Amino acid sequence: MSLFEDIDQRERAYALAKTIDEIRMRYGKNSLLRASIHLEHSTARYRNSLLGGHKA
């Protein structure tokens, strides 16, 4: 802990991260993605389907 750290902001960030983890566990890791992943040059969705960087 720090005297200069905003505890409320840290608690909100923790709650958000927990919610995101719960959604991804329930609906899969591709359920929540950044908007930049939907650009045509992005490979993140494809790479999420690989196991260890290789086709399974």
All heavy atoms as atom14 arrays in JSON, in Angstrom:
{
  "sequence": "MSLFEDIDQRERAYALAKTIDEIRMRYGKNSLLRASIHLEHSTARYRNSLLGGHKA",
  "atom14_mask": [
    [1, 1, 1, 1, 1, 1, 1, 1, 0, 0, 0, 0, 0, 0],
    [1, 1, 1, 1, 1, 1, 0, 0, 0, 0, 0, 0, 0, 0],
    [1, 1, 1, 1, 1, 1, 1, 1, 0, 0, 0, 0, 0, 0],
    [1, 1, 1, 1, 1, 1, 1, 1, 1, 1, 1, 0, 0, 0],
    [1, 1, 1, 1, 1, 1, 1, 1, 1, 0, 0, 0, 0, 0],
    [1, 1, 1, 1, 1, 1, 1, 1, 0, 0, 0, 0, 0, 0],
    [1, 1, 1, 1, 1, 1, 1, 1, 0, 0, 0, 0, 0, 0],
    [1, 1, 1, 1, 1, 1, 1, 1, 0, 0, 0, 0, 0, 0],
    [1, 1, 1, 1, 1, 1, 1, 1, 1, 0, 0, 0, 0, 0],
    [1, 1, 1, 1, 1, 1, 1, 1, 1, 1, 1, 0, 0, 0],
    [1, 1, 1, 1, 1, 1, 1, 1, 1, 0, 0, 0, 0, 0],
    [1, 1, 1, 1, 1, 1, 1, 1, 1, 1, 1, 0, 0, 0],
    [1, 1, 1, 1, 1, 0, 0, 0, 0, 0, 0, 0, 0, 0],
    [1, 1, 1, 1, 1, 1, 1, 1, 1, 1, 1, 1, 0, 0],
    [1, 1, 1, 1, 1, 0, 0, 0, 0, 0, 0, 0, 0, 0],
    [1, 1, 1, 1, 1, 1, 1, 1, 0, 0, 0, 0, 0, 0],
    [1, 1, 1, 1, 1, 0, 0, 0, 0, 0, 0, 0, 0, 0],
    [1, 1, 1, 1, 1, 1, 1, 1, 1, 0, 0, 0, 0, 0],
    [1, 1, 1, 1, 1, 1, 1, 0, 0, 0, 0, 0, 0, 0],
    [1, 1, 1, 1, 1, 1, 1, 1, 0, 0, 0, 0, 0, 0],
    [1, 1, 1, 1, 1, 1, 1, 1, 0, 0, 0, 0, 0, 0],
    [1, 1, 1, 1, 1, 1, 1, 1, 1, 0, 0, 0, 0, 0],
    [1, 1, 1, 1, 1, 1, 1, 1, 0, 0, 0, 0, 0, 0],
    [1, 1, 1, 1, 1, 1, 1, 1, 1, 1, 1, 0, 0, 0],
    [1, 1, 1, 1, 1, 1, 1, 1, 0, 0, 0, 0, 0, 0],
    [1, 1, 1, 1, 1, 1, 1, 1, 1, 1, 1, 0, 0, 0],
    [1, 1, 1, 1, 1, 1, 1, 1, 1, 1, 1, 1, 0, 0],
    [1, 1, 1, 1, 0, 0, 0, 0, 0, 0, 0, 0, 0, 0],
    [1, 1, 1, 1, 1, 1, 1, 1, 1, 0, 0, 0, 0, 0],
    [1, 1, 1, 1, 1, 1, 1, 1, 0, 0, 0, 0, 0, 0],
    [1, 1, 1, 1, 1, 1, 0, 0, 0, 0, 0, 0, 0, 0],
    [1, 1, 1, 1, 1, 1, 1, 1, 0, 0, 0, 0, 0, 0],
    [1, 1, 1, 1, 1, 1, 1, 1, 0, 0, 0, 0, 0, 0],
    [1, 1, 1, 1, 1, 1, 1, 1, 1, 1, 1, 0, 0, 0],
    [1, 1, 1, 1, 1, 0, 0, 0, 0, 0, 0, 0, 0, 0],
    [1, 1, 1, 1, 1, 1, 0, 0, 0, 0, 0, 0, 0, 0],
    [1, 1, 1, 1, 1, 1, 1, 1, 0, 0, 0, 0, 0, 0],
    [1, 1, 1, 1, 1, 1, 1, 1, 1, 1, 0, 0, 0, 0],
    [1, 1, 1, 1, 1, 1, 1, 1, 0, 0, 0, 0, 0, 0],
    [1, 1, 1, 1, 1, 1, 1, 1, 1, 0, 0, 0, 0, 0],
    [1, 1, 1, 1, 1, 1, 1, 1, 1, 1, 0, 0, 0, 0],
    [1, 1, 1, 1, 1, 1, 0, 0, 0, 0, 0, 0, 0, 0],
    [1, 1, 1, 1, 1, 1, 1, 0, 0, 0, 0, 0, 0, 0],
    [1, 1, 1, 1, 1, 0, 0, 0, 0, 0, 0, 0, 0, 0],
    [1, 1, 1, 1, 1, 1, 1, 1, 1, 1, 1, 0, 0, 0],
    [1, 1, 1, 1, 1, 1, 1, 1, 1, 1, 1, 1, 0, 0],
    [1, 1, 1, 1, 1, 1, 1, 1, 1, 1, 1, 0, 0, 0],
    [1, 1, 1, 1, 1, 1, 1, 1, 0, 0, 0, 0, 0, 0],
    [1, 1, 1, 1, 1, 1, 0, 0, 0, 0, 0, 0, 0, 0],
    [1, 1, 1, 1, 1, 1, 1, 1, 0, 0, 0, 0, 0, 0],
    [1, 1, 1, 1, 1, 1, 1, 1, 0, 0, 0, 0, 0, 0],
    [1, 1, 1, 1, 0, 0, 0, 0, 0, 0, 0, 0, 0, 0],
    [1, 1, 1, 1, 0, 0, 0, 0, 0, 0, 0, 0, 0, 0],
    [1, 1, 1, 1, 1, 1, 1, 1, 1, 1, 0, 0, 0, 0],
    [1, 1, 1, 1, 1, 1, 1, 1, 1, 0, 0, 0, 0, 0],
    [1, 1, 1, 1, 1, 0, 0, 0, 0, 0, 0, 0, 0, 0]
  ],
  "atom14_positions": [
    [[0.83, -1.19, 0.0], [0.0, 0.0, 0.0], [0.87, 1.24, 0.0], [1.99, 1.22, 0.47], [-0.88, 0.02, 1.23], [-2.14, -0.73, 1.1], [-3.24, -0.24, 2.41], [-4.71, -0.89, 1.74], [0.0, 0.0, 0.0], [0.0, 0.0, 0.0], [0.0, 0.0, 0.0], [0.0, 0.0, 0.0], [0.0, 0.0, 0.0], [0.0, 0.0, 0.0]],
    [[0.3, 2.3, -0.48], [1.01, 3.57, -0.56], [0.09, 4.68, -0.09], [-1.13, 4.6, -0.23], [1.44, 3.82, -2.01], [1.95, 5.12, -2.13], [0.0, 0.0, 0.0], [0.0, 0.0, 0.0], [0.0, 0.0, 0.0], [0.0, 0.0, 0.0], [0.0, 0.0, 0.0], [0.0, 0.0, 0.0], [0.0, 0.0, 0.0], [0.0, 0.0, 0.0]],
    [[0.68, 5.71, 0.46], [-0.12, 6.86, 0.88], [-0.67, 7.64, -0.3], [-1.66, 8.35, -0.18], [0.73, 7.79, 1.74], [1.19, 7.25, 3.09], [2.14, 8.23, 3.75], [0.0, 6.97, 3.98], [0.0, 0.0, 0.0], [0.0, 0.0, 0.0], [0.0, 0.0, 0.0], [0.0, 0.0, 0.0], [0.0, 0.0, 0.0], [0.0, 0.0, 0.0]],
    [[-0.03, 7.5, -1.44], [-0.41, 8.27, -2.62], [-1.26, 7.48, -3.6], [-1.63, 8.01, -4.64], [0.86, 8.78, -3.31], [1.75, 9.54, -2.38], [2.92, 8.98, -1.92], [1.41, 10.81, -1.94], [3.75, 9.67, -1.06], [2.21, 11.51, -1.08], [3.39, 10.94, -0.63], [0.0, 0.0, 0.0], [0.0, 0.0, 0.0], [0.0, 0.0, 0.0]],
    [[-1.59, 6.27, -3.29], [-2.37, 5.42, -4.19], [-3.86, 5.59, -3.88], [-4.26, 5.63, -2.72], [-1.95, 3.96, -4.0], [-2.59, 3.02, -4.99], [-2.08, 1.61, -4.8], [-1.47, 1.32, -3.77], [-2.31, 0.81, -5.69], [0.0, 0.0, 0.0], [0.0, 0.0, 0.0], [0.0, 0.0, 0.0], [0.0, 0.0, 0.0], [0.0, 0.0, 0.0]],
    [[-4.66, 5.68, -4.91], [-6.1, 5.81, -4.74], [-6.69, 4.41, -4.54], [-6.74, 3.6, -5.46], [-6.71, 6.47, -5.97], [-8.19, 6.76, -5.81], [-8.72, 6.61, -4.69], [-8.82, 7.14, -6.81], [0.0, 0.0, 0.0], [0.0, 0.0, 0.0], [0.0, 0.0, 0.0], [0.0, 0.0, 0.0], [0.0, 0.0, 0.0], [0.0, 0.0, 0.0]],
    [[-7.15, 4.13, -3.34], [-7.66, 2.81, -2.99], [-8.95, 2.51, -3.75], [-9.15, 1.38, -4.21], [-7.86, 2.7, -1.47], [-6.5, 2.79, -0.78], [-8.55, 1.4, -1.1], [-6.58, 2.89, 0.72], [0.0, 0.0, 0.0], [0.0, 0.0, 0.0], [0.0, 0.0, 0.0], [0.0, 0.0, 0.0], [0.0, 0.0, 0.0], [0.0, 0.0, 0.0]],
    [[-9.81, 3.5, -3.92], [-11.07, 3.28, -4.65], [-10.79, 2.9, -6.1], [-11.44, 2.02, -6.65], [-11.95, 4.53, -4.6], [-12.48, 4.81, -3.21], [-12.64, 3.85, -2.43], [-12.74, 6.0, -2.91], [0.0, 0.0, 0.0], [0.0, 0.0, 0.0], [0.0, 0.0, 0.0], [0.0, 0.0, 0.0], [0.0, 0.0, 0.0], [0.0, 0.0, 0.0]],
    [[-9.83, 3.57, -6.72], [-9.5, 3.26, -8.11], [-8.93, 1.85, -8.21], [-9.25, 1.12, -9.15], [-8.49, 4.27, -8.64], [-8.13, 4.05, -10.09], [-7.12, 5.06, -10.58], [-6.63, 5.89, -9.8], [-6.81, 5.01, -11.85], [0.0, 0.0, 0.0], [0.0, 0.0, 0.0], [0.0, 0.0, 0.0], [0.0, 0.0, 0.0], [0.0, 0.0, 0.0]],
    [[-8.11, 1.45, -7.26], [-7.54, 0.11, -7.28], [-8.62, -0.94, -7.1], [-8.62, -1.97, -7.79], [-6.49, -0.03, -6.18], [-5.79, -1.36, -6.21], [-4.71, -1.43, -5.2], [-5.25, -1.09, -3.88], [-4.7, -1.43, -2.74], [-3.57, -2.07, -2.74], [-5.26, -1.11, -1.61], [0.0, 0.0, 0.0], [0.0, 0.0, 0.0], [0.0, 0.0, 0.0]],
    [[-9.6, -0.69, -6.24], [-10.71, -1.63, -6.03], [-11.57, -1.74, -7.27], [-12.02, -2.83, -7.63], [-11.54, -1.21, -4.83], [-10.83, -1.43, -3.51], [-11.61, -0.92, -2.32], [-12.67, -0.27, -2.51], [-11.17, -1.15, -1.19], [0.0, 0.0, 0.0], [0.0, 0.0, 0.0], [0.0, 0.0, 0.0], [0.0, 0.0, 0.0], [0.0, 0.0, 0.0]],
    [[-11.81, -0.62, -7.96], [-12.59, -0.66, -9.21], [-11.85, -1.44, -10.28], [-12.45, -2.23, -11.02], [-12.89, 0.75, -9.7], [-13.98, 1.45, -8.92], [-14.43, 2.72, -9.63], [-13.34, 3.63, -9.89], [-12.94, 4.62, -9.09], [-13.56, 4.81, -7.95], [-11.94, 5.41, -9.44], [0.0, 0.0, 0.0], [0.0, 0.0, 0.0], [0.0, 0.0, 0.0]],
    [[-10.55, -1.25, -10.38], [-9.75, -1.97, -11.37], [-9.75, -3.47, -11.06], [-9.83, -4.3, -11.98], [-8.31, -1.44, -11.4], [0.0, 0.0, 0.0], [0.0, 0.0, 0.0], [0.0, 0.0, 0.0], [0.0, 0.0, 0.0], [0.0, 0.0, 0.0], [0.0, 0.0, 0.0], [0.0, 0.0, 0.0], [0.0, 0.0, 0.0], [0.0, 0.0, 0.0]],
    [[-9.67, -3.83, -9.79], [-9.71, -5.23, -9.4], [-11.07, -5.85, -9.73], [-11.14, -6.96, -10.26], [-9.42, -5.37, -7.91], [-9.52, -6.8, -7.41], [-8.49, -7.7, -7.65], [-10.63, -7.25, -6.71], [-8.57, -9.01, -7.22], [-10.73, -8.55, -6.27], [-9.69, -9.42, -6.52], [-9.78, -10.72, -6.09], [0.0, 0.0, 0.0], [0.0, 0.0, 0.0]],
    [[-12.16, -5.12, -9.45], [-13.5, -5.63, -9.75], [-13.69, -5.79, -11.25], [-14.29, -6.77, -11.71], [-14.56, -4.69, -9.18], [0.0, 0.0, 0.0], [0.0, 0.0, 0.0], [0.0, 0.0, 0.0], [0.0, 0.0, 0.0], [0.0, 0.0, 0.0], [0.0, 0.0, 0.0], [0.0, 0.0, 0.0], [0.0, 0.0, 0.0], [0.0, 0.0, 0.0]],
    [[-13.17, -4.85, -12.04], [-13.27, -4.95, -13.5], [-12.5, -6.16, -14.02], [-13.0, -6.92, -14.84], [-12.76, -3.68, -14.16], [-12.74, -3.66, -15.68], [-14.15, -3.81, -16.24], [-12.1, -2.39, -16.19], [0.0, 0.0, 0.0], [0.0, 0.0, 0.0], [0.0, 0.0, 0.0], [0.0, 0.0, 0.0], [0.0, 0.0, 0.0], [0.0, 0.0, 0.0]],
    [[-11.29, -6.35, -13.53], [-10.48, -7.49, -13.96], [-11.15, -8.81, -13.58], [-11.14, -9.76, -14.37], [-9.09, -7.42, -13.35], [0.0, 0.0, 0.0], [0.0, 0.0, 0.0], [0.0, 0.0, 0.0], [0.0, 0.0, 0.0], [0.0, 0.0, 0.0], [0.0, 0.0, 0.0], [0.0, 0.0, 0.0], [0.0, 0.0, 0.0], [0.0, 0.0, 0.0]],
    [[-11.74, -8.87, -12.42], [-12.44, -10.07, -11.98], [-13.65, -10.36, -12.88], [-13.89, -11.51, -13.28], [-12.88, -9.92, -10.53], [-13.49, -11.14, -9.94], [-13.83, -10.92, -8.48], [-14.54, -12.13, -7.93], [-14.94, -11.95, -6.54], [0.0, 0.0, 0.0], [0.0, 0.0, 0.0], [0.0, 0.0, 0.0], [0.0, 0.0, 0.0], [0.0, 0.0, 0.0]],
    [[-14.4, -9.33, -13.23], [-15.56, -9.48, -14.11], [-15.13, -9.95, -15.5], [-15.76, -10.84, -16.08], [-16.33, -8.15, -14.21], [-16.73, -7.75, -12.9], [-17.55, -8.3, -15.09], [0.0, 0.0, 0.0], [0.0, 0.0, 0.0], [0.0, 0.0, 0.0], [0.0, 0.0, 0.0], [0.0, 0.0, 0.0], [0.0, 0.0, 0.0], [0.0, 0.0, 0.0]],
    [[-14.07, -9.37, -16.02], [-13.56, -9.77, -17.33], [-13.13, -11.23, -17.3], [-13.42, -12.0, -18.23], [-12.4, -8.85, -17.76], [-12.94, -7.47, -18.11], [-11.63, -9.43, -18.95], [-11.87, -6.43, -18.36], [0.0, 0.0, 0.0], [0.0, 0.0, 0.0], [0.0, 0.0, 0.0], [0.0, 0.0, 0.0], [0.0, 0.0, 0.0], [0.0, 0.0, 0.0]],
    [[-12.44, -11.64, -16.24], [-12.03, -13.05, -16.12], [-13.23, -13.98, -16.07], [-13.22, -15.04, -16.7], [-11.18, -13.25, -14.86], [-9.8, -12.64, -14.99], [-9.37, -12.37, -16.13], [-9.16, -12.44, -13.93], [0.0, 0.0, 0.0], [0.0, 0.0, 0.0], [0.0, 0.0, 0.0], [0.0, 0.0, 0.0], [0.0, 0.0, 0.0], [0.0, 0.0, 0.0]],
    [[-14.28, -13.6, -15.34], [-15.47, -14.44, -15.25], [-16.16, -14.58, -16.6], [-16.61, -15.67, -16.96], [-16.43, -13.88, -14.21], [-15.93, -14.02, -12.79], [-16.82, -13.32, -11.77], [-17.8, -12.67, -12.17], [-16.51, -13.42, -10.57], [0.0, 0.0, 0.0], [0.0, 0.0, 0.0], [0.0, 0.0, 0.0], [0.0, 0.0, 0.0], [0.0, 0.0, 0.0]],
    [[-16.26, -13.49, -17.35], [-16.88, -13.54, -18.69], [-16.07, -14.43, -19.61], [-16.62, -15.25, -20.34], [-17.03, -12.12, -19.27], [-18.07, -11.34, -18.48], [-17.39, -12.17, -20.75], [-18.15, -9.87, -18.84], [0.0, 0.0, 0.0], [0.0, 0.0, 0.0], [0.0, 0.0, 0.0], [0.0, 0.0, 0.0], [0.0, 0.0, 0.0], [0.0, 0.0, 0.0]],
    [[-14.75, -14.3, -19.59], [-13.91, -15.12, -20.46], [-13.95, -16.59, -20.06], [-13.87, -17.46, -20.93], [-12.47, -14.61, -20.44], [-12.33, -13.33, -21.23], [-10.92, -12.88, -21.35], [-10.84, -11.73, -22.24], [-9.91, -10.81, -22.17], [-8.96, -10.89, -21.28], [-9.92, -9.8, -23.01], [0.0, 0.0, 0.0], [0.0, 0.0, 0.0], [0.0, 0.0, 0.0]],
    [[-14.07, -16.89, -18.78], [-14.17, -18.28, -18.35], [-15.5, -18.89, -18.81], [-15.56, -20.05, -19.2], [-14.03, -18.38, -16.83], [-12.61, -18.22, -16.36], [-12.42, -18.23, -14.56], [-13.22, -19.73, -14.11], [0.0, 0.0, 0.0], [0.0, 0.0, 0.0], [0.0, 0.0, 0.0], [0.0, 0.0, 0.0], [0.0, 0.0, 0.0], [0.0, 0.0, 0.0]],
    [[-16.56, -18.11, -18.77], [-17.89, -18.61, -19.13], [-18.09, -18.71, -20.63], [-18.65, -19.69, -21.13], [-18.96, -17.72, -18.53], [-20.37, -18.21, -18.87], [-21.42, -17.34, -18.27], [-21.51, -17.69, -16.85], [-22.44, -17.21, -16.04], [-23.31, -16.34, -16.48], [-22.47, -17.57, -14.79], [0.0, 0.0, 0.0], [0.0, 0.0, 0.0], [0.0, 0.0, 0.0]],
    [[-17.64, -17.69, -21.39], [-17.95, -17.62, -22.81], [-16.75, -17.84, -23.73], [-16.9, -17.78, -24.95], [-18.6, -16.26, -23.14], [-19.9, -16.06, -22.41], [-19.99, -15.16, -21.36], [-21.03, -16.78, -22.75], [-21.17, -14.96, -20.67], [-22.22, -16.6, -22.07], [-22.28, -15.69, -21.04], [-23.45, -15.52, -20.37], [0.0, 0.0, 0.0], [0.0, 0.0, 0.0]],
    [[-15.57, -18.03, -23.2], [-14.39, -18.26, -24.01], [-13.51, -17.04, -24.11], [-13.93, -15.91, -23.89], [0.0, 0.0, 0.0], [0.0, 0.0, 0.0], [0.0, 0.0, 0.0], [0.0, 0.0, 0.0], [0.0, 0.0, 0.0], [0.0, 0.0, 0.0], [0.0, 0.0, 0.0], [0.0, 0.0, 0.0], [0.0, 0.0, 0.0], [0.0, 0.0, 0.0]],
    [[-12.24, -17.26, -24.45], [-11.27, -16.17, -24.43], [-11.47, -15.16, -25.56], [-10.97, -14.05, -25.48], [-9.85, -16.71, -24.43], [-9.49, -17.55, -25.61], [-8.08, -18.09, -25.45], [-7.78, -19.12, -26.49], [-6.46, -19.7, -26.28], [0.0, 0.0, 0.0], [0.0, 0.0, 0.0], [0.0, 0.0, 0.0], [0.0, 0.0, 0.0], [0.0, 0.0, 0.0]],
    [[-12.21, -15.51, -26.59], [-12.5, -14.56, -27.68], [-13.79, -13.79, -27.45], [-14.22, -13.05, -28.33], [-12.57, -15.29, -29.02], [-11.2, -15.62, -29.55], [-10.24, -14.93, -29.28], [-11.12, -16.69, -30.32], [0.0, 0.0, 0.0], [0.0, 0.0, 0.0], [0.0, 0.0, 0.0], [0.0, 0.0, 0.0], [0.0, 0.0, 0.0], [0.0, 0.0, 0.0]],
    [[-14.41, -13.93, -26.28], [-15.68, -13.25, -26.04], [-15.49, -11.75, -25.82], [-16.34, -10.95, -26.21], [-16.39, -13.86, -24.84], [-15.59, -13.77, -23.68], [0.0, 0.0, 0.0], [0.0, 0.0, 0.0], [0.0, 0.0, 0.0], [0.0, 0.0, 0.0], [0.0, 0.0, 0.0], [0.0, 0.0, 0.0], [0.0, 0.0, 0.0], [0.0, 0.0, 0.0]],
    [[-14.4, -11.33, -25.22], [-14.08, -9.91, -25.02], [-12.75, -9.62, -25.68], [-11.73, -10.18, -25.32], [-13.97, -9.57, -23.54], [-15.26, -9.59, -22.74], [-14.98, -9.32, -21.28], [-16.24, -8.57, -23.27], [0.0, 0.0, 0.0], [0.0, 0.0, 0.0], [0.0, 0.0, 0.0], [0.0, 0.0, 0.0], [0.0, 0.0, 0.0], [0.0, 0.0, 0.0]],
    [[-12.78, -8.75, -26.68], [-11.56, -8.4, -27.41], [-11.49, -6.88, -27.56], [-12.52, -6.2, -27.56], [-11.55, -9.04, -28.79], [-11.62, -10.56, -28.84], [-11.83, -11.02, -30.27], [-10.37, -11.16, -28.26], [0.0, 0.0, 0.0], [0.0, 0.0, 0.0], [0.0, 0.0, 0.0], [0.0, 0.0, 0.0], [0.0, 0.0, 0.0], [0.0, 0.0, 0.0]],
    [[-10.31, -6.38, -27.73], [-10.13, -4.95, -28.01], [-10.61, -4.65, -29.43], [-10.6, -5.52, -30.29], [-8.66, -4.56, -27.89], [-8.14, -4.69, -26.49], [-6.7, -4.18, -26.46], [-6.12, -4.34, -25.16], [-6.22, -3.44, -24.18], [-6.86, -2.33, -24.38], [-5.66, -3.67, -23.01], [0.0, 0.0, 0.0], [0.0, 0.0, 0.0], [0.0, 0.0, 0.0]],
    [[-11.01, -3.42, -29.65], [-11.51, -3.02, -30.97], [-10.43, -3.17, -32.05], [-10.73, -3.5, -33.19], [-12.02, -1.59, -30.93], [0.0, 0.0, 0.0], [0.0, 0.0, 0.0], [0.0, 0.0, 0.0], [0.0, 0.0, 0.0], [0.0, 0.0, 0.0], [0.0, 0.0, 0.0], [0.0, 0.0, 0.0], [0.0, 0.0, 0.0], [0.0, 0.0, 0.0]],
    [[-9.17, -2.95, -31.7], [-8.1, -3.03, -32.7], [-7.9, -4.45, -33.22], [-7.33, -4.64, -34.29], [-6.78, -2.52, -32.1], [-6.39, -3.32, -31.01], [0.0, 0.0, 0.0], [0.0, 0.0, 0.0], [0.0, 0.0, 0.0], [0.0, 0.0, 0.0], [0.0, 0.0, 0.0], [0.0, 0.0, 0.0], [0.0, 0.0, 0.0], [0.0, 0.0, 0.0]],
    [[-8.39, -5.43, -32.51], [-8.26, -6.82, -32.95], [-9.16, -7.09, -34.16], [-8.91, -8.01, -34.93], [-8.57, -7.77, -31.79], [-7.44, -7.68, -30.76], [-8.77, -9.19, -32.23], [-7.66, -8.48, -29.51], [0.0, 0.0, 0.0], [0.0, 0.0, 0.0], [0.0, 0.0, 0.0], [0.0, 0.0, 0.0], [0.0, 0.0, 0.0], [0.0, 0.0, 0.0]],
    [[-10.17, -6.27, -34.37], [-11.1, -6.48, -35.48], [-10.63, -5.83, -36.78], [-11.32, -5.9, -37.79], [-12.49, -5.98, -35.09], [-13.1, -6.8, -34.0], [-13.61, -8.05, -34.21], [-13.24, -6.55, -32.69], [-14.06, -8.54, -33.07], [-13.83, -7.65, -32.13], [0.0, 0.0, 0.0], [0.0, 0.0, 0.0], [0.0, 0.0, 0.0], [0.0, 0.0, 0.0]],
    [[-9.44, -5.2, -36.77], [-8.89, -4.67, -38.0], [-8.42, -5.81, -38.88], [-8.09, -6.89, -38.4], [-7.73, -3.72, -37.69], [-8.09, -2.48, -36.89], [-6.83, -1.71, -36.52], [-9.04, -1.6, -37.66], [0.0, 0.0, 0.0], [0.0, 0.0, 0.0], [0.0, 0.0, 0.0], [0.0, 0.0, 0.0], [0.0, 0.0, 0.0], [0.0, 0.0, 0.0]],
    [[-8.37, -5.59, -40.17], [-8.09, -6.69, -41.09], [-6.66, -7.22, -40.98], [-6.41, -8.37, -41.29], [-8.39, -6.3, -42.53], [-7.53, -5.17, -43.08], [-7.93, -4.81, -44.49], [-9.0, -4.22, -44.65], [-7.17, -5.15, -45.41], [0.0, 0.0, 0.0], [0.0, 0.0, 0.0], [0.0, 0.0, 0.0], [0.0, 0.0, 0.0], [0.0, 0.0, 0.0]],
    [[-5.7, -6.42, -40.52], [-4.33, -6.89, -40.41], [-4.04, -7.58, -39.08], [-2.94, -8.08, -38.87], [-3.35, -5.72, -40.62], [-3.41, -4.69, -39.55], [-4.31, -3.64, -39.62], [-2.74, -4.55, -38.4], [-4.17, -2.9, -38.55], [-3.22, -3.43, -37.78], [0.0, 0.0, 0.0], [0.0, 0.0, 0.0], [0.0, 0.0, 0.0], [0.0, 0.0, 0.0]],
    [[-5.01, -7.63, -38.19], [-4.8, -8.24, -36.88], [-4.85, -9.76, -36.96], [-5.64, -10.35, -37.69], [-5.88, -7.74, -35.92], [-5.74, -8.37, -34.68], [0.0, 0.0, 0.0], [0.0, 0.0, 0.0], [0.0, 0.0, 0.0], [0.0, 0.0, 0.0], [0.0, 0.0, 0.0], [0.0, 0.0, 0.0], [0.0, 0.0, 0.0], [0.0, 0.0, 0.0]],
    [[-3.98, -10.41, -36.18], [-3.93, -11.88, -36.18], [-4.33, -12.46, -34.82], [-4.21, -13.67, -34.62], [-2.52, -12.36, -36.52], [-1.61, -11.85, -35.54], [-2.1, -11.92, -37.91], [0.0, 0.0, 0.0], [0.0, 0.0, 0.0], [0.0, 0.0, 0.0], [0.0, 0.0, 0.0], [0.0, 0.0, 0.0], [0.0, 0.0, 0.0], [0.0, 0.0, 0.0]],
    [[-4.79, -11.64, -33.88], [-5.04, -12.09, -32.51], [-6.12, -13.16, -32.43], [-5.97, -14.15, -31.7], [-5.41, -10.91, -31.63], [0.0, 0.0, 0.0], [0.0, 0.0, 0.0], [0.0, 0.0, 0.0], [0.0, 0.0, 0.0], [0.0, 0.0, 0.0], [0.0, 0.0, 0.0], [0.0, 0.0, 0.0], [0.0, 0.0, 0.0], [0.0, 0.0, 0.0]],
    [[-7.22, -13.0, -33.17], [-8.28, -14.01, -33.1], [-7.8, -15.34, -33.64], [-8.11, -16.4, -33.1], [-9.52, -13.53, -33.86], [-10.29, -12.47, -33.1], [-11.59, -12.16, -33.77], [-11.29, -11.45, -35.01], [-12.15, -11.24, -35.98], [-13.37, -11.68, -35.87], [-11.81, -10.59, -37.05], [0.0, 0.0, 0.0], [0.0, 0.0, 0.0], [0.0, 0.0, 0.0]],
    [[-7.03, -15.31, -34.71], [-6.48, -16.54, -35.27], [-5.51, -17.19, -34.28], [-5.55, -18.38, -34.03], [-5.78, -16.25, -36.6], [-4.96, -17.42, -37.11], [-5.59, -18.56, -37.59], [-3.58, -17.38, -37.09], [-4.84, -19.64, -38.04], [-2.83, -18.44, -37.53], [-3.47, -19.57, -38.02], [-2.72, -20.63, -38.45], [0.0, 0.0, 0.0], [0.0, 0.0, 0.0]],
    [[-4.64, -16.39, -33.69], [-3.63, -16.91, -32.77], [-4.25, -17.44, -31.49], [-3.7, -18.35, -30.86], [-2.6, -15.83, -32.46], [-1.79, -15.48, -33.7], [-0.77, -14.42, -33.43], [0.26, -14.99, -32.56], [0.97, -14.29, -31.71], [0.8, -13.0, -31.61], [1.88, -14.87, -30.96], [0.0, 0.0, 0.0], [0.0, 0.0, 0.0], [0.0, 0.0, 0.0]],
    [[-5.42, -16.91, -31.08], [-6.11, -17.42, -29.89], [-6.6, -18.84, -30.1], [-6.8, -19.58, -29.15], [-7.28, -16.53, -29.5], [-6.84, -15.33, -28.69], [-5.75, -15.3, -28.17], [-7.72, -14.36, -28.58], [0.0, 0.0, 0.0], [0.0, 0.0, 0.0], [0.0, 0.0, 0.0], [0.0, 0.0, 0.0], [0.0, 0.0, 0.0], [0.0, 0.0, 0.0]],
    [[-6.79, -19.23, -31.35], [-7.29, -20.59, -31.62], [-6.17, -21.62, -31.67], [-6.44, -22.82, -31.72], [-8.06, -20.61, -32.94], [-7.19, -20.35, -34.03], [0.0, 0.0, 0.0], [0.0, 0.0, 0.0], [0.0, 0.0, 0.0], [0.0, 0.0, 0.0], [0.0, 0.0, 0.0], [0.0, 0.0, 0.0], [0.0, 0.0, 0.0], [0.0, 0.0, 0.0]],
    [[-4.91, -21.17, -31.64], [-3.79, -22.1, -31.71], [-3.38, -22.57, -30.3], [-3.64, -21.9, -29.32], [-2.59, -21.41, -32.36], [-2.81, -20.88, -33.78], [-1.55, -20.18, -34.26], [-3.17, -22.0, -34.72], [0.0, 0.0, 0.0], [0.0, 0.0, 0.0], [0.0, 0.0, 0.0], [0.0, 0.0, 0.0], [0.0, 0.0, 0.0], [0.0, 0.0, 0.0]],
    [[-2.74, -23.72, -30.25], [-2.21, -24.22, -28.98], [-0.69, -24.09, -29.01], [-0.03, -24.75, -29.79], [-2.58, -25.69, -28.79], [-4.05, -26.01, -28.59], [-4.27, -27.5, -28.58], [-4.52, -25.41, -27.29], [0.0, 0.0, 0.0], [0.0, 0.0, 0.0], [0.0, 0.0, 0.0], [0.0, 0.0, 0.0], [0.0, 0.0, 0.0], [0.0, 0.0, 0.0]],
    [[-0.17, -23.22, -28.17], [1.27, -23.03, -28.12], [1.84, -22.49, -29.42], [3.0, -22.76, -29.74], [0.0, 0.0, 0.0], [0.0, 0.0, 0.0], [0.0, 0.0, 0.0], [0.0, 0.0, 0.0], [0.0, 0.0, 0.0], [0.0, 0.0, 0.0], [0.0, 0.0, 0.0], [0.0, 0.0, 0.0], [0.0, 0.0, 0.0], [0.0, 0.0, 0.0]],
    [[1.05, -21.78, -30.2], [1.51, -21.22, -31.46], [1.44, -22.17, -32.62], [1.93, -21.87, -33.7], [0.0, 0.0, 0.0], [0.0, 0.0, 0.0], [0.0, 0.0, 0.0], [0.0, 0.0, 0.0], [0.0, 0.0, 0.0], [0.0, 0.0, 0.0], [0.0, 0.0, 0.0], [0.0, 0.0, 0.0], [0.0, 0.0, 0.0], [0.0, 0.0, 0.0]],
    [[0.86, -23.34, -32.41], [0.78, -24.36, -33.46], [-0.66, -24.84, -33.62], [-1.44, -24.82, -32.69], [1.68, -25.56, -33.13], [3.09, -25.18, -32.89], [3.96, -24.92, -33.91], [3.78, -25.01, -31.74], [5.13, -24.59, -33.4], [5.05, -24.64, -32.09], [0.0, 0.0, 0.0], [0.0, 0.0, 0.0], [0.0, 0.0, 0.0], [0.0, 0.0, 0.0]],
    [[-0.97, -25.31, -34.81], [-2.28, -25.88, -35.03], [-2.4, -27.19, -34.28], [-1.47, -27.97, -34.22], [-2.53, -26.13, -36.53], [-2.64, -24.85, -37.31], [-2.97, -25.14, -38.76], [-3.07, -23.84, -39.53], [-3.34, -24.07, -40.93], [0.0, 0.0, 0.0], [0.0, 0.0, 0.0], [0.0, 0.0, 0.0], [0.0, 0.0, 0.0], [0.0, 0.0, 0.0]],
    [[-3.57, -27.41, -33.71], [-3.77, -28.63, -32.92], [-4.51, -29.68, -33.72], [-5.26, -29.47, -34.58], [-4.54, -28.33, -31.66], [0.0, 0.0, 0.0], [0.0, 0.0, 0.0], [0.0, 0.0, 0.0], [0.0, 0.0, 0.0], [0.0, 0.0, 0.0], [0.0, 0.0, 0.0], [0.0, 0.0, 0.0], [0.0, 0.0, 0.0], [0.0, 0.0, 0.0]]
  ]
}
